[in-house]
Amino acid sequence: MNTPFVIGHTYWLPRLTPQQIQVPCPVCYGKKVVTVTLGNGEYVAVECEGCGLGFERARGYVTEYTYEPFVQPFTVRAVTSMHNESWWLSSVEGEHAEWIDLANTEEEALIASQQRLTMTLENQSRSNAARKPRDLKKFPWTVRYHEMCIADLAEKIAWHRAHVSARKAQP
């Protein structure tokens, strides 16, 4: 069978090294609090949910990733699979890659890695832009939920106070 690659030959695999970074929250801009304007014109300060994780409090920042392009040599050891004219290869170092991702020279691989970086950053930017409106929609629900809880607790406190104050002190 004719293959577009040579077993034992070294090609170059474009990669991106991820690194976590912390950036100011795109909703509260690091303040950890946002102000919600209710329909009656009243302003309510609410803890930011854009930078909180689950039950954690607002942090003022979100964690994102930055990437550094790099290339690594890929010496073909074997073909691991072929699906729909797509060759999957393994290297002597134990890496796996699709043939179309490999480059003949280090320079070609570095250019491909930088192109991947550009695409990744564009996707990340689109994802962040889509996330902000979704995060902003949570705040009216948060205000309503906490107001309901406060009203419920006030009612329970009043009920319990009525039962405690109804007792007479024993002589």
N, C-alpha and C positions, 0 to 999 in steps of 0.2 A: 504494500500500500504506500502510495506517495504521501509524504507529510511535508508541511511547509517549514518544518523545523528539523534540527539534527539532535538526536540523543547525545548527551555529553557536551554539547556546545553551550557556551555562556551567553545569555541574553541579559537584558536589564529590565527590572520591574519597577515601574513608577509607584511611589508610595506617598502618604501624607502622615506626618507625626502629629497626633492631637495633643493639645495642652489645654487644661482647664484654666479659665480666667473668670474673674468676677467683675461684672460691669454694673453700673447703677441700674436699678429697676426702671424699665421703660414706662411704668404706670405711675409710681410715686416719686421717681427721680431721686431715690435714696432717702426720702423723708419718712418712710415707713407708714405714713398716714395719707389718706386722700379725703377730700371734702366732697360730700354728695349733696346736691341741691334737691330737696324734695319738691313735690308738685305745689306745695303751699308756699314755697319760697324759703322754707327753713333750711339752714345748713347743718349737716351732721358730719362730724369727723369720724372716719371709719379706718380701722387698721387695714393696710394694703394686703390684698390677697394675691397680687401679682408676684410678690417676692417671698411669700410664705410657702412652706412646703408642708402639705397635709395639716397636721395639728400644730406645727411650729409657728411661732410668731413671725411677723414681717421682719426681714433681714435688711432691707434697703438695697439689696443687690440680687442679681440673678447670675447663675453659673452658665457660661457659654464656653465654646471651644474655639481656639485658634489653631491653625494648622501650619506646619512647616513642610514644604515639599522636599523629598529626598528620593534617591534611587538605590536599589540594591541589586547586586549580581544574582542571576538566576540560572544555574547550571541544570539543564534538563536531565532528570534521572529516568522518568518514565511517563507514559500516558496514563492518566487515571480514569478518564472517560471521554466519550465523544457523543455529544447530543446535538442534533440539528446542525451538523457541519461545524460545531464548536468544540475545539480541542481543549481539554483540561489536563494540565501537566503538573507533575511534582518535581521538586528540585532536590539536589543532593543535601541541601540544608533543611529539608522537610517542609518547605513552603509549597503552597498550591496556587496556581494561577491559570487564567484562561489565556490561550495562545495570543489572541488579539490584543491583550493588555501588555504583552512583552514588546520591547524595542530592541533593535539590533545594536544601537550605540547608547552610551551613557547620556549623551547630549539629547538624543531623541526622547529618552525616558524622562529626563529632567523637564523638557518642554511639555510632555504629556502630564507629568506630575503637577506642573504649574497650571495647566488647563483644568485639571481636576480640582485644584485649589480654587480657581475662579468660579467653577460650577458649584462647588460646595459652599462658598461664601454667598453666592447668589441665592441658593436654596435656603441657607440659614437666614438671610435677610428677609426673604418672602415668608418664612415660617414665623419670624419675630413680628413682622407686620401683621400677620393674620392673628397672632396670639393676643396682641394688645386689645383690639375691640372685644374679643371673647372675655378677657380678664375684666374689662370695664363693665361688662354686663352683669358680673357677679355682685357688684356693690349694692344695687337696689334690693336684691334678694337678701343680702347680708343685713341691711338696715331693717327690712321687714321682719326677718327671722329674729333678730335680737330684740326688736321692739315687742314682738309677740312674747318672747321669753320673759322680758322685763314685766310686761303686763300680767303674765301668768304667775310669776313669782310674787308680785305685789299682791295679787289676789290670795295666794297661799299664805303670805305673811299676815295679811289682814285676818284671815280665817283662824290661823294659829294664835294670833294676839287676842282675838275675841275669846278663844277658849282658855287661854292662860289668865286673862284679866277677869274672867267670870268666876274664877276660884276665889274663895274667901280664905284669908289667912286663919289658921287654927290658933286658939289662945294657948 
